[in-house]
Amino acid sequence: MVRVLAAIWIAMMILSVAVPALTPATDMGLTRGLNRVMTFLAFQLAAGLPAFWLWALSGRQPGAARRWLARIPGLVALALALGIAALLLWPEMSVQRPDSPPPPPGPVTTTVDT
């Protein structure tokens, strides 16, 4: 069972990179290429399900090395989820605090030398 789940996880990870790379970007403007991102995330979600199932089954594996090998897909999925959360929260966390002084004013445009 563990080998089948590991094979499914590996296949989904490979497909999550290969399919978006071979998919043409559709739409125009701001959303151009969003279909690639959504395809990547869909395959990553599909890879996350067997990864966490492997994690649940890892406690039954004989030997510490096999237990940790069975946990690697779950750790990769967890790292990806934390990375996405960090990317989403970064703009919110980098907002200037109200108690800090404002930045010095600078020119909005530069002068043109004639």
Secondary structure, 3 states (H helix, E strand, C coil): CHHHHHHHHHHHHHHHHHHHHHCCCCCCHHHCCHHHHHHHHHHHHHHHHHHHHHHHHHHHCCCHHHHHHHHHHHHHHHHHHHHHHHHHHHHHHCCCCCCCCCCCCCCCCCCCCC
